[in-house]
């Protein structure tokens, strides 16, 4: 992808956001995307898992700094077409996408909600960290994406996960103040996906940024209703838009003084 294929309004916004790093930002689109896998393995068993991958000619590279079970791999290796993938031994996931579930810091025995969960990478991370104890409700509002989520939960062997296909308001009516931790990996304008998926750039518009902002605000309002007192709420996007990130968080904190 080159600078000329990125939306002009997007480039103007990024130039204002990153005045000293704009040229480096544009140049980053010429670099290949990173590839990563999350190992579906108990804590402390990473070495044995890596040995099995190496015996299968699936060699991992460096560990992802923010995720104990996350590793980089070279894109030429057939991680997505291997029997170990079909058997749920690992989940293919961008390294940056491993950060939110790790920051949520789920603990065994807790009740967790992954509110916008498809296709299931973050659900897999949370499920592994729960070590089979507690409850994870993994929700996706779109039926087709919920089916994909359900397939991945089954493939990864997550036994204490319930997959739901519901709108946030329907869930908040059923689970008031219920969850210890909630992850809102919100649907967004997808600016961080342009390098991986150039078609996402063609779908970008300022109108969509505003639409996503309004949807995110609604989702967070219902997440608040489901979080137990003293609980933790993690919010993440894969976009650079201030309206969907810093401004969204500040607005939420200003209207929900019980949070810090």
N, C-alpha and C positions, 0 to 999 in steps of 0.2 A: 504494500500500500504506500502511496506517495501523498505528499501534502495536497496535491491538486485533486485527489479523489475524496478528501475529507470535506464535509459541508463548510461553506465559507463562514456562516454564522457561528459554527462550532469553533473554527479557528480563531475568529475574532474574540470569542469569549475566553479561549485558552490563553491567548496572548495577553489579555487583561489579567488573567489569573496568575500566569507564570511569566512576567515580563523579562526576567533575567534568565529563564530556563526554556523559553519558548522554542528556540532553535534546536536544543537538545531533545525536547519533547517531540518535535516533528521528526527528527532523525531516528527516534526510537522505533518508529513504524517501519523502518527498513530492516530492523533486526527480527530474527525469528522469534516466535512465541515460546515461552517456557512450557515444558511438559512435566507432569508430576503424577505420582500414584500415592494413595493412602492405603497402607497395609492394614488389612482386617485382622489384627493380631493383638493379644493382650499386652499390656505394658511390660517391657523388659524382655520380650521375645523377638525383638527386631532382628538380631543377628541370625537367628535360625531361619527367619522368613527370608532374609536377604540371601542366605546360602541356598535355599530352595529355588529362589528366582534365578540365581546365577547358574545352578545346575540345569535350569530350563532355558538357558541362553537369554535371560531377561535381566541384564545387569543394570542396577540402579547406580546413580552418581551421588552427588552430595545430598546430605539430609536437609530438609526444609528447616530453616532456623526456628520457625515458630510452631512447628508441629513434630512431635517425637516420632510419629508413625508415617511422616511424609517424606518422599524422596523425589528428586529430579531424575528424569531418564531421557535418553536420546530419542528423538522423534522417529528415527529409522527402525527402532525395535518394535516388534508386533505385539505390544502390550494389549491392544484391544482385540486381538484375534487369537488369543491363547486360551487353552482349557482352564488355566488358573483364574483367568478373568471370569469365565462363565461359572466357575465354581465359587466365586465370591471371595477369592483370596486377597484381592485388592480392588480398589475403586479408582478409576482414572479421574484425576481432578487437578485443575490448575493450582499451583502452589499458593498463589495469592488467595484463592478461594478457601484455603484451609484455615485462614486466620480467624474468621468470626466464631466458628464453633469452639475453637481453642480458647478464645477470649471469654466466651460464655462460661467456661470452666465447670461443666456439669459434674456432679458427684454421684457415685453409686447410691441408689435408694431414693433419689429425688424424682419429682414429677416435672417433666420438661415438655415444652411445646415448641416445635419447629413449625411456625405459622405459614410460611411460604416455601414449602420444602422440596418441590420437584426440581431436578430429577432424583436427588437423594444423597448427594455427596456429604452435605453437612449433617444430615440425618445419620448417615453411616458413622461419621466421626463421633457424634453424640452417643449413638448406640454402643459403640466400642468403649467409650469412656464410662458408660454406666455399668459395664461389666455384668450385664444380665440382671441387674437389680434396679428397682424403680420402674417408672413408666415414661415412655416417650410417645407423645401424640404428634404424628407427622402429617401435616395438613397441606392440601393443594386444592385450590378452588376450581381449576379447570379439569373436567372429567378425563380427557385424554392424557393430560400430564399426570393426573392422579394415578392412572393405570400404570404409567411408566414408573412412578414413584413406588407403587406397590410391588411391581416386578423387581425393582432393585432392592427393596427391603427384604423380599423373599430370597433373592440371589445372595445377598450378604449374610443371610442366616440370623437376622435380628429378631429375637424371640419376644422381646418385651416392648415392641413397637406396634402402635395402632395407627393405621393409615385412615385419614378422614378426607372427605371431599365436600368441603363446606365453606361458606362465606364467613368472614371474621365475625359479623354480627350474630350469626347462628351459633358459632362456637362460644362467644362471650356470654350468650344467654344460658348456655349449658354448663359452663365452667367458671362461674364467678369466683375470683380470688383463689384459684385452684393450684396454679403452677408455681413451682419454686424458681424456675428460670424459663425465659421465653426468648427465642431467637426470631427476629424479624429480618430475614434476608430479602429485602423488599423488591418487588418488581420495579424496574427503573428504566431510564432512557438509554442505558446500555453503552455509554460512551467508552467504558473500559473494555468493551468487547470488539471495538473496531479493528484492532490488529488481528485478532483471532477469527473474526467473522466480518469481512468487509461489507457484507449485505446489511449489517446492522447500521452502517453509516448511511446507507440509502434510505433507511426508515426514520432517521433522526430528524427532528424539527423542534423549534421552540415550543410549538403547541403541545408536542408530546412530553416535553420537560414539565410543562405546567400540569398536564393531565396526570403524569406520574406523581408529581408533588402532592396533588389533591388526594390521590389514591393512597399514597404512603401515610398521609396525615390521618386518613380514616382507619387504616390498618393499625397504626400505633394507638389510636384512641381505644380500639377494642382489645389490643394486647394489654393495655393498662388495666382494663376491667378484669382480666383473667390472672393477673400477677398477684401472688399472695403478698401480704405485708412483709417487708424485708427482703423480697425477692430481687432477682437480677433480670434486666432486660437488655439484650444486645441488639443493636440496629446496624445493618450494613447494606451497602449497595455496590454495584459494579459500574459506577458512573462518577464523573468528576464534578458534576453540576452542584454548585453551592446551594441552590434551592432545594435539592434533594438530600443534602448532607448536613453541612454545618448549620445552615439556616433552619432546616427541619428540626435538628436536635435542639437548637436554642429556642425555637418556638414551642417545642414539646416541654422543655424544662420550664419555660415561662408560664405555661398553662397547667402544669402539673407540679406544684411546689413540693410535693412529697418525695420527688426524685432528686438525686444529686449525681 
